[in-house]
Amino acid sequence: MGVVEEAHNLKVLGSGERTIVLAHGFGTDQSVWKHLVPHLVDSYRVVIYDNMGAGTTNPDYFDFERYTTLEGFAYDLLAILEELLIDSCIFVGHSVSAMVGALASISRPELFSKIVMLSASPRYVNDPNYFGGFEQEDLDQLFEAMRENYKAWCSGFAPLAVGGDMDSVAVQEFSRTLFNMQPDIALSVAQTIFNSDIRDFLGLVTVPCHIIQSMKDLAVPVVVSEYLHKNLGGKSIVEVMQSDGHLPQLSSPDTVIPILLRHIHYDIAT
């Protein structure tokens, strides 16, 4: 096993002619796709991996300097595609990984036949001409709470992000993967994500993008999906789902998985 495979816990499942790469968001790991993968393995070669910093990865591999920008994660994605000799894939990115895929596609568009973006945002902080959902003061308080008592922060943040009470299976699952992260790494990754701003790069993304969004999402207001649609450089389509929360593939699989499959199987009409 190569370093890239080991570092990211790479798994290749199924044996179809086309390749799908599934990438998770903050606070989760590849297990977040457990409801989707069984529907793909009979028709596709499915690649799942863990982003560096996830609780399932070796913290010794985490480079605090490298991951101060999303480009560090984009370089990782390109290294994974190179390691597996993937010359074209359907990329499904949840949350921050949707933007990571978008950035990677700017330098190597031929590697991506399309990008399916789930709960994605190019910018989380509001400014006078943009509504991202957070004021900087909100984020400063969030980071401080993470510093003071990470376990308590996880317990409070998980139900807000997922949309549900602490007894729900999805909240418990997200709490588990969130708490598995090393606290200083979790804070560093959260700061990188929530302070990121890739709005100026959207016009350079020429790969077709399918933008899928929950009706209600603590982290990403619905208007952000329209912003992406209007500003991406290639063809794009938006679907707003009747789901609640930032991890709908975990919390509302019966609603979300059929929608994801439709966007994976079918291309944007020309």
QUIRARA-V444731 format. One record per pair of residues at least 24 apart in sequence whose C-alpha atoms are under 6 Angstrom apart, sorted by the first residue. I is the first residue (numbers start at 1). J is the second residue. D is the distance in Angstrom with one decimal. If there is no record, write none. Layout:
BEGIN
i=I j=J d=D
i=I j=J d=D
END
This chain:
BEGIN
i=8 j=49 d=5.4
i=8 j=50 d=4.9
i=9 j=49 d=5.6
i=10 j=48 d=6.0
i=10 j=49 d=4.6
i=11 j=47 d=5.8
i=11 j=48 d=5.4
i=12 j=46 d=5.6
i=12 j=47 d=4.6
i=13 j=45 d=5.9
i=13 j=46 d=5.0
i=14 j=41 d=4.2
i=14 j=42 d=6.0
i=14 j=44 d=6.0
i=14 j=45 d=4.7
i=14 j=46 d=6.0
i=15 j=44 d=5.8
i=15 j=45 d=4.6
i=16 j=43 d=4.9
i=16 j=44 d=3.8
i=16 j=45 d=4.8
i=18 j=44 d=5.4
i=19 j=44 d=5.7
i=19 j=45 d=4.6
i=19 j=46 d=5.9
i=19 j=89 d=4.9
i=20 j=46 d=4.9
i=20 j=89 d=5.4
i=20 j=90 d=4.7
i=20 j=91 d=5.9
i=21 j=47 d=4.7
i=21 j=91 d=4.9
i=22 j=48 d=5.2
i=22 j=92 d=4.9
i=23 j=93 d=4.9
i=23 j=97 d=5.8
i=24 j=94 d=5.1
i=25 j=94 d=5.2
i=25 j=95 d=5.0
i=25 j=96 d=5.4
i=25 j=97 d=5.7
i=27 j=177 d=6.0
i=27 j=178 d=4.4
i=28 j=177 d=5.2
i=54 j=181 d=5.7
i=55 j=180 d=4.5
i=55 j=181 d=4.0
i=68 j=192 d=5.3
i=69 j=192 d=5.8
i=74 j=100 d=5.0
i=74 j=104 d=5.1
i=87 j=111 d=5.3
i=88 j=112 d=5.3
i=89 j=113 d=5.7
i=90 j=114 d=5.2
i=91 j=115 d=4.8
i=92 j=116 d=4.6
i=93 j=117 d=5.3
i=94 j=118 d=4.7
i=95 j=119 d=4.9
i=95 j=120 d=4.4
i=106 j=205 d=5.5
i=114 j=207 d=5.6
i=114 j=208 d=4.9
i=114 j=209 d=5.8
i=115 j=209 d=4.8
i=116 j=209 d=5.8
i=116 j=210 d=4.6
i=117 j=210 d=5.9
i=117 j=211 d=4.8
i=117 j=212 d=5.9
i=118 j=212 d=4.9
i=118 j=213 d=6.0
i=119 j=213 d=5.0
i=122 j=197 d=5.7
i=122 j=198 d=5.2
i=122 j=199 d=5.6
i=123 j=197 d=4.7
i=124 j=194 d=5.8
i=161 j=218 d=5.9
i=161 j=245 d=5.8
i=161 j=246 d=5.5
i=162 j=245 d=4.6
i=162 j=246 d=5.5
i=162 j=247 d=5.6
i=163 j=244 d=6.0
i=163 j=245 d=4.7
i=170 j=250 d=5.8
i=170 j=251 d=5.1
i=202 j=231 d=6.0
i=202 j=232 d=4.7
i=203 j=231 d=5.9
i=203 j=232 d=4.8
i=203 j=233 d=4.0
i=204 j=233 d=5.5
i=205 j=232 d=5.9
i=205 j=233 d=5.0
i=206 j=233 d=5.0
i=206 j=234 d=4.0
i=207 j=234 d=5.7
i=208 j=234 d=5.6
i=208 j=235 d=4.8
i=208 j=236 d=5.6
i=209 j=236 d=4.6
i=210 j=236 d=5.7
i=210 j=237 d=5.1
i=211 j=237 d=6.0
i=211 j=238 d=4.7
i=212 j=238 d=5.9
i=212 j=239 d=5.0
i=212 j=240 d=5.9
i=213 j=240 d=4.8
i=214 j=240 d=5.7
i=214 j=241 d=5.0
i=214 j=243 d=5.0
i=214 j=244 d=5.7
i=215 j=240 d=5.9
i=215 j=241 d=5.7
i=215 j=242 d=5.6
i=215 j=243 d=5.8
i=216 j=244 d=4.9
i=216 j=245 d=5.9
i=217 j=245 d=4.5
i=217 j=246 d=5.2
END
